[in-house]
């Protein structure tokens, strides 16, 4: 059996919907409220109100990275017309440090899915040099692939968590969707 087939990023179709296959080369540690984020974890919106602490590994502070948090399932997994929605973007993060040492290009916007289970994907790219990555004009219909091509970025790490409405855990509930608040 091919090893990539059991990769959670493949199983969750993050590799396909958001990213092309890649080899992770830099450790990425993400903590929400002092709890380490495990790949594929289920987090409620109340647990992700504030931006997480993110540490980038590696052994060379001269290498710089860009971190993004995107939602490929916006506004709903069955109709992801806003794919990918950009929730956060930080560039110029030196290796061996954390996002607090980087430049926040797009301010953290907490995930608040209104319909279905959303995959919230963190992607870490190595960038060519300081000040070589710029914020997009809009958060919706963003594309990690396009940005990577535009700024010659290489994926070095990725992870994701699942998020849905506060009361949404414990199986799928089928209710007619109201058109209010859309």
Secondary structure, DSSP 4 states (H G I P E B T S, - for coil): --GGGG-HHHHTTHHHHTB------S-EEEEETTEEPPTTEEEEGGGSSSPPEEEE--S-TTSEEEEEEEETT-SBTTB-TTPSEEEEEEEEEETTSBGGGSEEEE-------SBS-EEEEEEEEEESSTT-----S-STT--HHHHHHHHT-EEEEEEEEEEE-TT--SS----PPP-TT-
